[in-house]
Every structure is written in C-alpha cells, then in structure tokens.
Amino acid sequence: MNLTNKNILVTGGSLGIGKETAKILVEKGANVIITGRDNNRLLTAQKYTGAHPIVFDISEIHSIKQNTEKCIDHFNGKIDAVVNNAGLGYFNKMDNLHYDDFKKIFDVNVFGLSLLTGEIVPIMKTQKSGTIINIGSSASLKGFKGGSVYAASKFALRALTQCWQAELREFNIRVCQVNPSEVKTAFNDQNRIERELEDKKLRPIEIAHAISSTLEMDDRGFINELNVWATNPF
C-alpha cells in the first residue's frame, strides 16, 4: 500500500511504539489519528508526530462506538488501516491473581480492541480494502513465569488475528500481527514514564519500522505475523 494520503488510525499513539509509528506514517504522507487516554500527552505527541489527536480510552467499552465514529468522521468515512497498538501489562504469580486483574487487561488488550475494530470493518468491507495490524508480543507465542494475565490476553489476540484473517481475506482486508520482544517504553509503568533506552534493547523505532513496512507491502500480499527480536539483548 502506498501510504500517501491514506487514512490510518493508531491507538495508544501518545507514547512509545504508537508515537513513533505515527511519526513515520505522517512522514510517508499518511493522514494519521492518534488516540490515548491523556489529552496533554496526546498534544505533546501531536507536536512530535504531526498526527491528529483524539482522546479515546478503549477500556471504556460503553464509549467505543461514539469515539470510533469521531475518528471515522475526521476521515470523512474512509479508513485504510488501523494499528491496534493500545495495550496494558500486568504481571503476578498465579496464586495472587484476581478477577479484576484479568478484566482490566482484557478490557483493553482484547475486548476494547475487538469492539473498536468491529466498528471499522464494515467500512473496509464496503471499500473492499483495508489493513488491520494488531500489536501482540513475544508473549503471544510463549507463556512465562508471572505472565498469566498478560500472556493470556496476547494469546487471545493472536487467536483473534487468525480468525479475522479467515473471515476478512475474501473482502481484500489484510490482518497482520506484529510481535515485539522487550521494547524500552512506558509500558507497564503506572506513571506512564518512558524508560531510558539501552544500547542492545529494542527501541520503539524498530517496531514502528516493522509496522510501516508491513503496511507498505503491495496490496497483493500481506505479512500474517511478524516477530521482532533484539539481535543481542544481553
């Protein structure tokens, strides 16, 4: 897909991977909306990326339809791609888990993501084109100690991605999943403060490059799943 003048929604676009992805896409000529929960962070990201900010908390299930309509209206009814980047992390041993832990993470990583995408898919079906990129994790592929809640949400996302691929391919809609390993961002920081970069760890820019490259593949093909690892994280 040639990104020039394409309408692309990036959730969780105020920090980290989403912010860097929006910047690359705008630089390549796309019209980009970034969403997030904090208006001040979104305005800061707007200055950095050139994207249009919309306050949108996808964990608030009751407001997803209304907020998605704001995004659709801004794009005058046409959406070429959505990057489902917004996500939360939570890590604890299995004997310390509670229902609320699962609900908080699944409301964002699974339920909100799915309902938002479900509002956009009818437009893509009518267009007979579109790309959906779900940002998973290496935790989508393998569980780990303390990862019951988070890994379960990302395993669920991988299943959703595969189901949507089967459902939407006939409509010329590409569904892709990008699985980063550890990236230095504000992820899992309650104060949303971005962590300092390390020489051998992945940066948000590496994942942003993977996302933009996945979008830019000619429409006759798509990457169904892409795993991104640090070359030598140690």
PyMOL commands that set and color helices and strands:
alter all, ss='L'
color gray80, all
select helices_A, chain A and resi 16-27+39-49+61-74+94-96+99-127+138-140+148-171+204-216
alter helices_A, ss='H'
color red, helices_A
select strands_A, chain A and resi 7-10+31-36+52-55+81-84+130-135+173-180+225-228
alter strands_A, ss='S'
color yellow, strands_A
deselect
rebuild
show_as cartoon
